[in-house]
Amino acid sequence: MGILAIGIWFLLGQIPLEGIPYLVHVREWMGSWFDWLSSSFFAGLVGVLTFLLFPGVVSLTLGVFFDEIVSSVEAKHYPELAPRRHQHFREVTVSTLRFACIILVFNIVALPFYILLIFFPPMNLILFYIVNGYLTGREYFELVSLLRREPDEVAMLRKCNRGRVQVAGMLIVFLMTIPLVNLLAPVIATAFMVHLCNSPKLNGQIKL
């Protein structure tokens, strides 16, 4: 999260103040107060963007370790499972990148609502966890389920278990916002979804 914050700080720092309409006039009018307020606003904006974008950035690391995590969990807890549906590394990586981009875009679109709801705490956090919980839960559920099921089957299962997937996604996002714990969040999330996708209740909903 610290690296992401530094990156956002650097990118925002490249925006010239002169290019923002009327800002120069406001700066002249406010004098020294402008520097203090702008610094506070800048630091707050970096913090908010870091918090909002972190789940999507963490998801980018999933493709690197995904297959190894799933294999380890299945070997230990589900050795009786049939061979998995073959997926190339490119397929997993592209899918992970797609979901990460969706999370980033959704949060950028929702940013004005997050800012507006700052005045109605904790509604901004509730919105954050609902939006990212849905997206993240769907991402992990589909990535794990597609290892053994066809896309149509996965879509049906996700709809039948939308509540469980939503709650699971919100828990995953919550872990991603806890310092140090967020480093292991992709591992924990993937292992959790392997158990969910292989639960007797879920498997009993369709004829495999």
C-alpha positions in Angstrom: 0.0 0.0 0.0 2.9 2.3 0.7 4.3 1.8 -2.8 0.9 2.6 -4.3 0.6 5.7 -2.2 4.0 6.9 -3.4 3.1 6.2 -7.0 -0.2 8.2 -6.7 1.7 11.0 -4.9 4.1 11.2 -7.7 1.5 11.1 -10.5 -0.7 13.8 -8.8 2.4 15.9 -8.3 2.9 16.0 -12.1 -0.3 17.9 -12.6 0.6 21.6 -13.1 -1.5 24.0 -10.9 -1.5 26.5 -13.7 -3.5 24.1 -15.8 -6.4 24.1 -13.4 -8.9 26.9 -14.2 -9.1 29.7 -11.7 -6.8 28.0 -9.2 -4.1 30.6 -9.7 -6.5 33.4 -8.8 -7.7 31.4 -5.7 -4.1 31.0 -4.7 -3.4 34.7 -4.9 -6.5 35.5 -3.0 -5.9 33.0 -0.1 -2.2 33.7 0.2 -0.4 31.5 2.7 -3.6 29.7 3.7 -3.7 28.2 0.2 -0.5 26.3 0.7 -1.7 24.8 4.0 -5.1 23.8 2.7 -3.8 22.5 -0.6 -1.2 20.3 1.2 -3.9 18.9 3.5 -6.2 18.3 0.6 -3.4 16.7 -1.5 -2.4 14.3 1.4 -6.1 13.4 2.0 -6.6 12.7 -1.7 -3.6 10.5 -1.9 -4.9 8.5 1.1 -8.4 8.2 -0.3 -7.2 7.1 -3.8 -4.7 4.6 -2.2 -7.5 3.1 -0.1 -9.9 2.9 -3.1 -7.5 1.5 -5.7 -5.6 -1.0 -3.5 -8.0 -3.9 -4.0 -7.6 -3.7 -7.7 -3.8 -3.4 -7.5 -3.7 -6.4 -5.2 -5.8 -8.4 -7.7 -3.0 -7.9 -10.2 -0.7 -10.2 -8.2 -3.2 -13.0 -8.2 -2.3 -14.4 -11.6 1.2 -15.0 -10.5 0.4 -17.3 -7.6 -3.1 -18.4 -8.4 -2.4 -21.9 -9.8 0.1 -22.8 -7.1 -2.3 -21.7 -4.3 -5.2 -23.7 -5.8 -3.1 -26.8 -6.3 -1.8 -26.7 -2.8 -5.3 -26.4 -1.2 -6.8 -29.1 -3.5 -4.0 -31.5 -2.8 -4.4 -31.2 0.9 -8.2 -31.0 1.3 -9.6 -32.5 -1.9 -7.3 -35.1 -3.3 -10.2 -37.1 -4.7 -11.1 -34.4 -7.3 -10.8 -35.2 -11.0 -8.2 -33.5 -13.1 -8.8 -29.8 -13.6 -9.9 -28.2 -16.8 -6.7 -27.0 -18.5 -6.1 -23.3 -18.5 -3.1 -21.5 -19.9 -1.2 -19.0 -17.9 -2.2 -16.4 -20.4 -5.9 -17.1 -19.8 -5.6 -16.7 -16.1 -3.5 -13.5 -16.4 -5.8 -11.9 -18.9 -8.8 -12.7 -16.7 -7.1 -11.3 -13.6 -6.1 -8.1 -15.5 -9.6 -7.7 -16.8 -11.1 -7.9 -13.3 -8.5 -5.6 -11.8 -9.3 -3.0 -14.5 -13.0 -3.4 -13.8 -12.4 -2.8 -10.1 -10.3 0.3 -10.8 -12.9 1.8 -13.3 -15.8 1.1 -10.9 -14.0 2.8 -8.1 -13.1 5.8 -10.2 -16.7 6.2 -11.4 -17.9 5.8 -7.8 -15.3 8.3 -6.4 -17.7 11.3 -6.4 -20.2 9.3 -4.4 -17.5 8.3 -1.9 -16.5 12.0 -1.5 -20.2 13.0 -1.1 -20.8 10.3 1.5 -17.9 11.6 3.6 -20.4 13.8 5.2 -22.6 10.7 6.0 -20.2 8.3 7.7 -20.0 5.4 7.6 -22.1 5.3 4.4 -19.0 5.9 2.3 -17.3 2.7 3.7 -20.5 0.7 3.3 -20.6 1.7 -0.4 -16.9 0.9 -0.8 -17.3 -2.6 0.7 -20.5 -3.3 -1.3 -19.1 -2.3 -4.6 -15.7 -3.9 -4.2 -17.1 -6.9 -2.4 -19.3 -7.7 -5.4 -16.5 -7.3 -7.9 -13.9 -9.1 -5.9 -16.1 -11.9 -4.8 -17.2 -12.4 -8.4 -13.6 -12.4 -9.6 -12.3 -15.0 -7.2 -15.4 -17.2 -7.5 -15.2 -17.3 -11.3 -11.4 -17.8 -11.4 -11.6 -20.8 -9.1 -14.9 -22.3 -10.6 -13.7 -22.1 -14.2 -10.9 -24.5 -13.3 -13.5 -27.4 -13.2 -16.6 -26.0 -14.8 -17.8 -24.5 -18.0 -18.6 -20.7 -18.2 -22.4 -21.2 -18.4 -22.3 -23.5 -15.3 -20.2 -21.0 -13.4 -22.6 -18.2 -14.2 -25.5 -20.2 -13.0 -23.8 -21.1 -9.7 -22.7 -17.6 -9.1 -26.3 -16.4 -9.5 -27.6 -19.1 -7.2 -25.0 -18.1 -4.5 -24.9 -14.3 -5.1 -25.3 -13.6 -1.4 -22.5 -15.9 -0.3 -20.2 -14.6 -3.0 -21.0 -11.0 -2.0 -20.3 -11.6 1.6 -17.1 -13.5 0.8 -16.0 -10.7 -1.5 -16.6 -8.1 1.3 -14.6 -10.1 3.7 -11.7 -10.4 1.2 -11.8 -6.6 0.6 -11.8 -6.0 4.3 -8.6 -8.1 4.6 -7.1 -6.1 1.8 -7.5 -2.9 3.8 -5.7 -4.2 6.9 -1.9 -3.4 6.9 0.4 -6.4 6.7 -2.6 -8.8 6.5 -3.3 -7.4 3.0 0.0 -8.9 1.9 -1.5 -12.4 2.4 -5.1 -11.4 1.3 -4.8 -13.0 -2.2 -3.6 -16.3 -0.7 -6.3 -16.3 1.9 -9.0 -15.3 -0.6 -8.0 -18.0 -3.1 -7.9 -20.7 -0.5 -11.3 -19.6 0.8 -12.9 -19.7 -2.6 -11.5 -23.2 -3.3 -13.4 -24.4 -0.2 -16.5 -22.5 -1.2 -16.5 -23.9 -4.8 -16.0 -27.4 -3.5 -18.6 -27.3 -0.7 -21.2 -30.1 -0.8 -24.0 -27.5 -0.7 -22.8 -25.7 -3.8 -22.0 -28.9 -5.7 -25.5 -30.2 -5.0 -27.1 -27.3 -6.8 -26.1 -28.7 -10.2 -25.6 -32.1 -11.8 -21.8 -32.3 -12.4 
